[in-house]
Amino acid sequence: MDRSGPTGTVEGDSIDGDWEYRPVQLPGDVSRMTAAVRLAIQAEFGGWELSRVRLYPGGVRKVWLRRRRSSRMLPELSV
């Protein structure tokens, strides 16, 4: 279930206990403000929170989002 968009790549979601995780890779040419807005949208409408961020050479950011697992379905954003 790979999805990609103009501001980054979303790899497959994973589940660990009570949490589900979504890794998102943001290219080095994405501004800090654009990255912040994208993550804020994921948080507001998808129920995700920031779990971890790694900054790689070249400015590539790998971000892990997490949210509590729930039986109710949350809406997805198109990426």
C-alpha positions in Angstrom: 0.0 0.0 0.0 2.6 2.6 -1.1 1.3 6.1 -1.7 3.2 9.1 -2.8 2.5 12.8 -3.2 4.3 16.0 -4.1 5.6 16.5 -0.6 6.8 13.0 0.2 6.3 9.3 0.3 4.1 7.3 2.6 5.3 3.7 3.1 3.0 1.0 4.5 1.3 1.4 7.9 2.4 -1.0 10.7 0.7 -2.0 13.9 2.5 -2.6 17.3 0.3 -3.4 20.2 -2.2 -0.5 20.9 -0.5 1.8 18.3 -0.4 1.9 14.5 2.5 3.7 12.9 2.9 5.4 9.5 6.3 6.2 8.2 6.5 9.2 5.9 9.6 10.3 4.0 9.9 14.0 3.1 12.5 14.9 0.4 15.2 17.4 1.2 13.6 20.0 -1.1 10.5 20.2 1.0 10.6 23.3 3.2 10.3 23.1 7.0 7.0 25.0 6.8 5.6 22.7 4.2 6.5 19.7 6.2 5.0 21.2 9.3 1.7 22.0 7.5 1.5 18.5 6.0 2.1 16.9 9.4 -0.5 19.2 11.1 -3.1 18.2 8.5 -2.3 14.5 9.2 -2.7 15.2 12.9 -5.9 17.2 12.6 -7.8 15.0 10.2 -6.2 11.6 10.5 -5.7 11.4 14.3 -1.9 11.0 13.9 0.7 12.4 16.3 4.4 12.7 15.8 6.4 9.8 17.2 9.9 10.2 15.8 11.8 12.3 13.2 15.2 11.5 11.6 17.1 13.9 9.5 19.4 12.4 6.9 22.2 13.9 4.8 20.8 15.9 1.9 17.9 17.1 4.1 15.7 14.0 3.7 13.4 13.6 6.7 11.9 10.3 7.8 9.0 10.9 10.1 7.0 8.2 12.0 3.5 9.1 12.9 1.4 7.1 15.4 -2.1 6.9 16.6 -4.0 4.6 19.0 -5.7 1.7 17.4 -9.4 2.1 17.3 -12.3 -0.1 16.1 -13.9 3.0 14.4 -12.5 4.0 11.0 -10.9 7.4 10.7 -11.0 9.2 7.3 -7.9 8.9 5.1 -6.3 11.9 3.3 -5.3 11.5 -0.3 -1.6 12.1 -0.5 
